[in-house]
Amino acid sequence: MRLTPPKPPRQRSAVRWLITSLLLFVTATQASAQTATHENSQPVIRFVRNPDLAPDFKLNALDGKFLTLASLQGKVIFLNFWATWCGPCRAEIPDLIALQNRYKGRLQIIGLDVDDEEADIQKYAEEMGINYPVVMTSNDLRIQYGGIPALPTSFVLDTQGRVVQKHVGLWNPTLYETEIRALLGMPIMAKVETFEDKGEVFLAHADRATELPGVDLSKLTPEQKKLVLHRFNADPCTCGCKFTLAQCRIWDSACAVSRAATEKIIAEVSAPPAAAPSTPTQPVPLPPAPVAPTKTPAPPESSRKPQPPPAERPNE
């Protein structure tokens, strides 16, 4: 479920409950996947191959100081989009506080609140003893980071300010710590793999994807698949997300609008060509060619009838 703009209080409580329920389900699913990986093989962490620089910002933190990413070069940065009303967000804050203490000076966690009043955030931060900067974020910044479909959503930046991983939902803090240690060049008990960002981190890279959530391309020929993927990245989704169809499928795989649109495109591209007409078209006759007049040939010399000699004239 995607995040929506702030709603009136009566609607907001219902929305918060739905988002929290969804994220708790996602968390349970992800935890099961992680356990399976650890039981069957060596733990693996994954970083983006050739990562993009994180969009910089200049935001006013709760302590009144301006905060920019450029000023934090050389540190691993953990950007955490959250809200005080989000249950999974609140659940991971103690772990983030512990990580900030453990890697103080080499790690910088930043809390980016997306939907609260400043006074409420200030009070909550003091009650929880949050030891990292917390700032109010704008909708524009959320868009720059590819949209924030659910809370919490966290971005991991290497010491060069590049986004190497994105986590949606509540994850085991051991994973975060392993990634932080790997980026700091510290020993870890895990294997590091790289992957190409095909929209999982930045939606702008959805045009690299060869598969999309909830879209069946298995029955298409290679040429048909190329055509439909081009359409998915060219046609906008009309659900209100302001993304392309490909981006919307990655951002919100439950969107019924983008699902129907992609299915329609697949049906159009894979439809057999129109059948030829059942009655063949009759050819148009050409006018007869003109015939040249013929001459009767003269009979051969031997077949000519002999002519009588001319009569002799009388002598005068």
KOLMARVO-813568 format. One record per residue (C-alpha): x, y, z. Coordinates in steps of 0.02 Angstrom, whole numbers, plus 32768, in hexadecimal, padded with zeros to 4 digits. Example, Ala and Ser with C-alpha at 12.3 -4.5 7.8 and 13.67 -1.06 7.14 Angstrom:
% KOLMARVO-813568
82677F1F818682AC7FCB8165
//
This chain:
% KOLMARVO-813568
800080008000804580AA7FD08050813F80407FD281C8801D7FD2828280467F9982B080F67EDF829081147E6182D381927E70828582417DDF820C822C7E2581C6818B7EDA81CA81C67EC0814C82537E7980CC81DA7F0580E8815D7F8880D581E67F3C8031821E7F3C7FEC816D7FF08020814C802B7FD881F27FD17F3381D0801E7F28812380CE7F4A816280C07ECB81ED80927E4A816881257E8080FB81987E76819181647DC381B8817C7D90810282297DDE80F8825F7D90819D82307CE4815C82947D0180BD832C7D38812083227CA08193831C7C2C80FC83B57C7E80B184177C6D815483E67BB7816C840D7B7D80BB84AB7BDE809285207C6880C684C77D0D80EB84C97D84805784BC7E41804F84A07E997FAA84D77F447F6E84AD7FA17ECE852E7F937E45856180407E0484F1809C7E8284A8814A7E6984CF81E07ED6844782007F5583DF829D7F33842583207FA983B98390801583C5841F809083498406811C8333845381C6834883D3825282EA83DA82F78382842B834A837684BC82CF8411848E826B840D847481AF843B83C681758482839480CB84C882F28086855E834D803E8598837880EE859B82BF811D8614827F8099868181F380DB85FA81A9814B857F811D812984D2816E8128842F811981558396817D811B82FA8143817682508181813781D5816B81C7814481B5822B811881B082E38070815B82C180C380CB826380D2803282D581637FDD827881BE8085827481B28095833081E97FDF8345828F7FF982ED82C0809E833F8318804D83D583837FE7835D83AE808382F883DF80DD83998451804B83C784A2804A831A84C381058323851880EE83CC857E8059839385C380AA82F585C8815D8330863781C882C28630814E822F8574813B821884EE81C0820A8438818F821A83BA821381E583018206820D82948252818381E4826981C88161826B814080BC828D819980BF82DD824580B683868299815F83C982CF812A83D7838580F383208385819882E8833B81FC834E83B9819D8303844A81AF825184098269826683E5828782A184968221821384E2827E818F847D832A81DE8494834B81E383D78404820A83C284068231830883C182C682A6830782C6827F82C4833881F7821C835D81A8821E832480F381BC8367805F8158830E7FDA81D683497F59826282EE7FB381F982507FBD81E2825A7F00829D82737EE582BB81D07F41824181777ECF81A6818A7F398192813B7FE4810D80B37FD2810D807D8088815D80A0813181E080858168824B809580CB830780A380E0839580CA806784488094808A84D081098046858880DD803886148153806D860B81A97FC3855481D77FD7851481547F5D847680EF7F7C84A780387F85840A7FEB7FD18355800F7FFA82EA7FB7807D822D7FC4808681DC7F8A812682247F4B81CA82C47EE581B983377E8D823283B37F0E8276843D7E8D825F842A7EA781A4843F7F6281B784DA7F4C822285277ED081A9850F7F4A811985577FDA817F85F17F7581AF860D7F3C80FC86077FF080BD86818025814586FB7F9C811286E27F3B81B486DD7E7C81C186347E2A81A585F17D7881A785967D86810185B17D81804785A07E237FE485497E1F7F3A851E7EAA7EC284857EC57E54844C7F3F7DCF83C77FB87E09832F7F987D9B82BA80077DFD82C97FB07EA5832B80457EEC830580D57E76826680CB7E0D82BE812F7D858319808C7D59827A802A7D3B82A180327C81832D7FB47CA182B57F317CE482907E977C7D820D7E567CF7818A7EB57D5C81257E837DF680807E327DC880A07E397D0C80AB7D947CAC811D7DA57C1481437CEB7C0380D57CCF7B6A81217D5B7B0281A77D4A7A7E82487DAC7A9C820F7E2F7A2081627E3D7A6F81B07E4B7B1C821E7ED97ADF81857F347A9B811B7F247B3881AA7F5B7BAA81C07FF47B3D8106801A7B50810D7FFF7C0D819880817C1A814580FC7BA3808F80F77BDA805E81517C7C7FF680FD7D017F4E81527D1E7F3A81217DD57F7C81CB7E0E802D81937E39807A81FC7DAB80EC816A7D7F80FD81017CE280A780587CE0814E80027D02817480757D9480C7805E7DDE80D57FA07DD881787FAA7E39813B80327EB080927FE37ED3807A7F327E937FC87F317ED87F907FC07E647EFB7F807E007F0A800D7D807FBC7FE77D487F977F2C7D4C7F037F3F7CD67F657FB47C637FFA7F3E7C547F877EAA7C327F317F0C7BA87FD77F377B55800F7E817B5D7F6A7E4A7B0C7F7D7ECB7A8180317E9D7A5980167DE17A617F737DE079FB7F817D7D79587F7F7DE378B77ED67E0278647E9C7D7477F27E9A7D8E77347DED7DAB76E37D8F7D0976BF7D5C7D3C760A7DF37D5B759D7DF47DFF75407DCE7DE874867E567E2874127E2A7EBC73A47E337E8672EA7EA67EEB727B7E647F3271D67E957EC9713D7F357EFC70EB7F207F5370417F3C7EE36FAA7FA67F296F1D7F567F1C6E6D7FA27E956DFE7FCA7EA06D417FA67E156CC7804E7DDC6C85806A7DDB6BCA80697D2D6B7B81137CE86B4C81547D056A9C81387C526A6580827C556A9480537CED6A317FDA7CD069A180327CEE68FA7FF67D8768A27FD77D8967E480567DE9677F80217E9567477FC67E9C669F802D7ED1660C80017F7065B77FE07F6E64F880667FB7648B804080616450
//
